[in-house]
Amino acid sequence: MNIYQFTVRTIDGEQQSLAVYRNKVLLIVNVASHCGLTPQYGDLESLYRRYKDRGFVVLGFPSNQFNQEPDDEATIKSFCARTYAVTFPLFAKVEVNGPNTHPLFAYLKAQQPGLSPDGEIKWNFTKFLVNRNGTVVRRYAPTDTVGAIERELVELL
């Protein structure tokens, strides 16, 4: 099993198979617009622009599980474009923990549970690095910076 078996809803409401990202290196992130870590949108966009021509994509999944993404998808999309010039793909809001966890995030947490024995995501901007084969190779904490990710990312490209 790999991430290509999952279907997600884009921020514009379209169903999309993650198979469209086959052979790409991915950084899957649960994001939020009203969080102290929200400026990471800018860092993620810079990373995406630096490496997208080499087959790298950031996938942003807004979540209100920590009560910091109350807006609807249209508002989120507008905020990200206006405030951080985000061009990487954004998706519909998801739950990352609990009984309604999106299947993609259940899979990501099972593959890379992190420091938590139950694998739960503790905050916004938890990041999962996925190689070109769709294998989840690393989980990064919300406070891990783009600099901490970049070295391993470049090795996968």
N, C-alpha and C positions, 0 to 999 in steps of 0.2 A: 504494500500500500504506500502511496505517496500523496502529496497535496493535489496532484492533477485530477484526482477523483472527485474533488469537491466543486460544487456550484455555489456561487455567491451572487448577491444582488449589487449592482453598481450604485453609486450615489444618485444616478439618474433613473433608477428603478428597473434596469434591464438585468435579466438573468445572464450570468456569464460563467462558463467553465474555467477553472484555473488552468486547464490544459492549454489555454492561449499563451501561458507563460512558460511552456515547456522549453527546456534548454536555456533558461534565464536564471541568473542568481537573484534571489528575492530577499527582501527584508520586509517582513510582515509585522505591522505595528498597530496596537490599539491606541487610538488617538483621542484627544479631547480639546475643545476650543476654550474652555474656561478653567484651565489648570495652571499651576505654577510652572509646569514643564512645557506648556504650549509653544514657547519659542523654539522648541526642538523641530517644529514644522519647518522652520527656515533652514536648520542644519540638515534635516533629511532631504529637503529640496536641493540644497547645494551638493550633497552626496549623490543624489540621483542624477543631477545634471553633469557631474564630473564623470560618471561611469556608465550612463545609459547607453552610450554608443558601443560599449564593450559587453553589453548584455545584462545590465543590472536594472532592476525595477524595485521601487519602494511601493508597497501596497498598504494604504492607510484605512483602518477600520474604526470609525468612531464608535465610542461606547459611553453610555451614561451610567455605567455600573458604579461609578465613584461620584455620581451626582455633579459631574463637571462637563457634561455634553447634553444640555436640555434641549438644544435647538433641533429643528427638523433638517433633513438632508439638504434642501435648497439653501438654507441659511448657512449651514456648515460649509458647503461648496463655495458660496460667495465669500464668506469670511476667509477661508484658506487662500482663495485666489487673490483677494484684495489685500490681505494683511501679509501673506508670506509668499505670494506669487507661485503657489503650489501648482505643479503640472503633473506630478505623479498620480497614478490612479487612486481614487477614493471610492469607498464602498458604502452601502447602507449601514445604518447603526446596527450593532450586534451586541449580544450579551457574551461576556468572556468567562463568566463564572456562574455557578448555580444550576438549577434544573433546566433553564432555558439557554444554556451555553450553546453558541453556534457550533455545529459539528466540526468546522475547520479549527476553531480554537480548542475544542476538546481533543482533537488530534494533535495539534501543536503542543499542548500541555502534556499529553501522554508521551510524546517523543522527547521532549525536553522539559521535565518537571521543575527545573530550577532548584532553589534551596528549600522550597516548601514541600513537606512530605506529601501533601495532597495535590501539588502542582498548580494550585490556585494562583491567578494573577493578582498581585497585591496593589497595583496602581496603573494609571495611564502610562503609555509610552513604553510598555514592555515590548521587546523586539525579538523576533525569531528570524534567524538567518537560514536560508534554504539554498542548497546547491543546485546545480543545473539538472540533476536527476530527480529533483523534487523531494530530497531527503532533508529533514530539519537537522542542521548540524550544530546549532548553538542558540542559546537563549540569553538575552541581555537584559539586565535590570533597567527599570525606568530611568535611573540617573546615569546609566552608561552613555557616554558621549559618542558622537560620530567618530571622533578620533580613536576611541577604544574599539570600534567596529571596523574601521577602514582597513587596517592591516590584514585581518582575516578575510575580509571581503575581497581585497585585491588578490589574495592567494587563490580564491575560488574562481576569479575571472580568468 
